[in-house]
Amino acid sequence: VYETGVPLLTNSPSEENAFYGEIDKITEQETTSLLSVPLKAFGRSVGVINLLNSKSGEFQEKDLDLLNIFCNHLTQSFQLLVDAKKQREASLRDHLTGLFNDRYLYGYLSRAIGHALEVGEDLGLIFLDLDHFKSVVDTHGHLVGSQALREIGRMIGQISNRHRCIAARYGGDEYVLAIPQATHEKVSEVAEALRQVVETAVLRCEGENGANVVTVSGTVTASVGAVRLRQLSLEDPCPETIRQTMLRVADDAMYEAKARGKNRVHFHG
């Protein structure tokens, strides 16, 4: 039934090849009739509901109709739940890069800060801003610029997955990474990996109006600012207040990296 997607009504289940005879041993009852209806969602079977009758009397077509109605309601509810989950996840993602957006970042940071304070762990925060990105847009157009942001976002996402941290597009050409259970060495390693991957990136983008592929390399670099939770003087224990402080301090560190010549990492403090 799962494979065929076709409901089954039988009053001689033992004669059906697909009937699992061991079920009678498990239930310690003899199955005299059987209803089996597939649960379908998104155009395919996702499960099966079976009704076994061990008493006298046979299942009838009306019983099959009722079970079909029940299964239809069940699968509709399942599809609604899945769709709602997908919509919620989509609302927390940046549409261009697929990274988390600032809405998710704010909530995650508040939770991560609260957890770090509770268990005595550290938390790292990295703020990255692309250098010379405006020149790419001015030279090649906004389409190439968007494709470049998407590709850089993909690279940043790979680094965040490798180091088990959270990456978000903060807006424009800015990205933020949060690093749980941080040490100075770990934050430095992630920050330098980000700087290097942007510096050495070869971005192949389609030109405006379907023009030839544009290769962007050696132009865009990254200024990276970093801070750890334990570096801060925490006068207010509120996670939301600390979150804003960490973002501001990491942003300031990023601007210091720009002031010192760009394409570098600067740690707060």
C-alpha positions as CSV (number, residue, x, y, z in Angstrom):
1,V,0.0,0.0,0.0
2,Y,2.9,2.4,0.8
3,E,4.6,1.7,-2.5
4,T,1.4,1.6,-4.7
5,G,-0.5,4.4,-2.9
6,V,-3.6,2.3,-3.4
7,P,-5.9,1.6,-0.4
8,L,-6.6,-2.0,0.5
9,L,-9.8,-3.7,1.9
10,T,-9.6,-7.4,2.5
11,N,-11.5,-9.9,4.5
12,S,-9.0,-12.6,3.8
13,P,-5.7,-10.9,4.9
14,S,-3.8,-14.1,5.2
15,E,-4.2,-14.5,1.4
16,E,-2.6,-11.2,0.6
17,N,1.1,-11.3,-0.3
18,A,1.8,-8.0,1.5
19,F,0.2,-9.1,4.8
20,Y,2.7,-9.5,7.6
21,G,1.6,-12.7,9.2
22,E,3.7,-12.2,12.3
23,I,1.4,-9.4,13.4
24,D,-1.0,-12.0,14.8
25,K,1.8,-13.4,17.0
26,I,2.6,-9.9,18.3
27,T,-1.0,-9.0,19.0
28,E,-2.0,-12.6,20.1
29,Q,-5.1,-12.2,18.0
30,E,-6.1,-13.5,14.6
31,T,-6.7,-10.8,12.0
32,T,-9.9,-11.6,10.2
33,S,-10.1,-8.4,8.0
34,L,-7.9,-5.5,7.2
35,L,-8.2,-1.9,6.1
36,S,-5.0,-0.2,4.9
37,V,-4.9,3.4,3.6
38,P,-1.8,5.3,2.5
39,L,-1.0,8.7,4.0
40,K,-0.1,11.0,1.1
41,A,1.6,14.4,1.3
42,F,3.3,16.5,-1.4
43,G,2.4,13.9,-4.0
44,R,3.9,10.8,-2.4
45,S,3.3,8.3,0.4
46,V,4.6,9.3,3.8
47,G,3.0,6.5,5.8
48,V,0.2,4.0,6.1
49,I,-2.7,3.6,8.6
50,N,-3.9,0.0,9.1
51,L,-7.0,-1.1,10.9
52,L,-7.1,-4.8,12.0
53,N,-10.3,-6.6,12.9
54,S,-10.0,-9.7,15.1
55,K,-13.7,-10.1,15.8
56,S,-16.5,-11.5,13.7
57,G,-17.9,-9.2,11.1
58,E,-16.2,-7.8,8.0
59,F,-15.0,-4.4,7.0
60,Q,-17.1,-2.8,4.3
61,E,-16.6,-0.2,1.6
62,K,-18.2,2.4,3.9
63,D,-15.5,1.7,6.5
64,L,-12.8,2.3,3.8
65,D,-14.5,5.5,2.8
66,L,-14.4,6.8,6.4
67,L,-10.8,5.8,6.9
68,N,-9.9,7.6,3.6
69,I,-11.7,10.8,4.9
70,F,-9.7,10.6,8.2
71,C,-6.4,10.1,6.3
72,N,-7.1,13.0,4.0
73,H,-7.7,15.3,7.0
74,L,-4.6,14.0,8.7
75,T,-2.4,14.5,5.7
76,Q,-3.8,18.0,5.1
77,S,-2.9,18.9,8.7
78,F,0.6,17.4,8.2
79,Q,1.1,19.5,5.0
80,L,0.0,22.7,6.8
81,L,2.5,22.0,9.6
82,V,5.3,21.4,7.2
83,D,4.4,24.5,5.2
84,A,4.3,26.6,8.3
85,K,7.7,25.3,9.4
86,K,9.2,26.1,6.0
87,Q,7.7,29.6,6.0
88,R,9.0,30.2,9.5
89,E,12.5,29.0,8.5
90,A,12.4,31.2,5.3
91,S,11.5,34.2,7.4
92,L,14.7,33.8,9.4
93,R,16.9,33.5,6.3
94,D,18.4,36.2,4.1
95,H,16.8,35.7,0.7
96,L,20.0,36.4,-1.3
97,T,22.7,34.4,0.6
98,G,20.7,31.8,2.4
99,L,22.5,32.8,5.6
100,F,20.5,33.7,8.7
101,N,19.1,37.3,8.8
102,D,19.4,39.9,11.5
103,R,16.1,38.9,13.0
104,Y,17.4,35.4,13.7
105,L,20.8,36.7,14.8
106,Y,19.3,39.0,17.5
107,G,17.3,36.1,19.0
108,Y,20.2,33.7,18.8
109,L,22.7,36.1,20.4
110,S,20.3,36.8,23.3
111,R,19.9,33.1,24.0
112,A,23.6,32.4,23.5
113,I,24.7,35.2,25.8
114,G,22.2,34.1,28.5
115,H,23.5,30.5,28.2
116,A,27.2,31.6,28.3
117,L,26.6,33.6,31.5
118,E,24.7,30.8,33.1
119,V,27.3,28.1,32.5
120,G,30.4,30.2,32.6
121,E,31.4,29.9,28.9
122,D,32.7,32.5,26.5
123,L,31.1,33.7,23.3
124,G,32.8,35.2,20.3
125,L,31.4,37.7,17.8
126,I,32.9,38.6,14.5
127,F,31.8,41.5,12.3
128,L,32.9,41.5,8.7
129,D,32.6,44.2,6.1
130,L,33.7,43.9,2.5
131,D,36.3,46.4,1.2
132,H,36.1,48.0,-2.2
133,F,32.8,46.3,-2.9
134,K,31.2,49.5,-4.2
135,S,33.8,49.5,-7.0
136,V,32.5,46.1,-8.2
137,V,28.9,47.4,-8.4
138,D,30.1,50.6,-10.1
139,T,32.1,48.7,-12.7
140,H,29.9,45.6,-13.3
141,G,26.4,46.6,-12.2
142,H,24.1,45.5,-9.4
143,L,23.4,42.0,-10.8
144,V,27.0,41.1,-10.6
145,G,27.2,42.7,-7.2
146,S,24.3,40.6,-5.9
147,Q,25.8,37.4,-7.3
148,A,29.1,38.3,-5.7
149,L,27.4,38.8,-2.3
150,R,25.6,35.4,-2.7
151,E,28.9,33.6,-3.5
152,I,30.7,35.2,-0.7
153,G,27.8,34.3,1.6
154,R,28.1,30.7,0.5
155,M,31.8,30.7,1.4
156,I,31.1,32.3,4.8
157,G,28.4,29.7,5.4
158,Q,30.9,26.9,4.7
159,I,33.4,28.3,7.2
160,S,30.6,28.7,9.8
161,N,29.6,25.1,9.3
162,R,33.1,23.9,9.6
163,H,33.7,25.7,12.9
164,R,30.1,25.1,14.2
165,C,29.2,28.7,14.5
166,I,26.3,30.9,13.3
167,A,26.6,33.1,10.3
168,A,24.2,35.9,9.3
169,R,24.0,38.6,6.7
170,Y,23.7,41.8,8.7
171,G,22.8,44.0,5.8
172,G,24.4,45.2,2.6
173,D,27.9,43.8,2.4
174,E,28.2,43.1,6.2
175,Y,28.2,39.7,7.8
176,V,28.2,38.6,11.5
177,L,29.3,35.3,13.0
178,A,28.7,34.1,16.5
179,I,31.0,31.5,18.0
180,P,29.8,29.6,21.0
181,Q,32.3,28.1,23.5
182,A,34.8,30.6,22.2
183,T,38.5,31.0,23.0
184,H,40.8,33.8,21.7
185,E,42.5,31.2,19.5
186,K,39.3,29.9,18.0
187,V,37.9,33.3,17.3
188,S,41.2,34.4,15.7
189,E,41.2,31.2,13.5
190,V,37.7,31.8,12.2
191,A,38.3,35.5,11.6
192,E,41.5,34.9,9.7
193,A,39.8,32.1,7.7
194,L,37.1,34.6,6.7
195,R,39.6,37.2,5.7
196,Q,41.6,34.8,3.6
197,V,38.6,33.3,1.8
198,V,37.4,36.7,0.7
199,E,40.9,37.8,-0.4
200,T,41.5,34.7,-2.5
201,A,37.9,34.4,-3.9
202,V,37.4,34.1,-7.6
203,L,33.8,35.1,-8.2
204,R,32.3,34.1,-11.5
205,C,29.1,36.2,-12.1
206,E,26.8,36.6,-15.1
207,G,26.9,40.1,-16.5
208,E,24.0,42.4,-16.9
209,N,21.3,41.4,-19.5
210,G,22.8,37.9,-19.8
211,A,26.2,39.2,-21.0
212,N,29.3,37.1,-20.8
213,V,30.5,35.8,-17.4
214,V,32.3,38.3,-15.3
215,T,35.2,37.2,-13.2
216,V,35.9,39.2,-10.1
217,S,39.1,38.4,-8.2
218,G,41.7,40.4,-6.4
219,T,39.4,43.3,-5.9
220,V,37.3,42.6,-2.9
221,T,38.8,42.0,0.6
222,A,37.4,42.0,4.1
223,S,37.9,44.0,7.2
224,V,37.1,41.9,10.2
225,G,36.4,43.0,13.8
226,A,36.2,40.5,16.7
227,V,35.3,40.5,20.4
228,R,34.7,38.0,23.1
229,L,32.0,38.2,25.8
230,R,34.6,38.0,28.6
231,Q,36.4,41.0,27.3
232,L,33.5,43.2,28.2
233,S,32.6,44.9,31.5
234,L,29.1,43.8,32.1
235,E,27.3,46.4,34.2
236,D,23.9,45.3,33.0
237,P,23.3,41.5,33.0
238,C,20.4,41.8,30.5
239,P,21.3,39.6,27.5
240,E,19.6,42.0,25.1
241,T,21.7,44.9,26.4
242,I,24.9,42.8,26.2
243,R,24.0,41.8,22.6
244,Q,23.8,45.3,21.5
245,T,27.1,46.1,23.2
246,M,28.9,43.1,21.6
247,L,27.6,44.1,18.1
248,R,28.7,47.7,18.6
249,V,32.2,46.7,19.9
250,A,32.7,44.2,17.1
251,D,31.6,46.9,14.6
252,D,34.0,49.4,16.1
253,A,36.8,46.8,15.8
254,M,35.9,46.3,12.2
255,Y,36.2,50.0,11.5
256,E,39.6,50.0,13.3
257,A,40.7,47.3,10.9
258,K,39.6,49.5,8.0
259,A,41.4,52.5,9.5
260,R,44.6,50.4,9.7
261,G,44.6,49.6,6.0
262,K,41.7,47.2,5.4
263,N,42.0,43.5,4.6
264,R,42.9,42.6,8.2
265,V,41.5,41.3,11.5
266,H,41.4,43.6,14.5
267,F,40.5,42.3,18.0
268,H,38.8,44.5,20.5
269,G,41.1,45.5,23.4
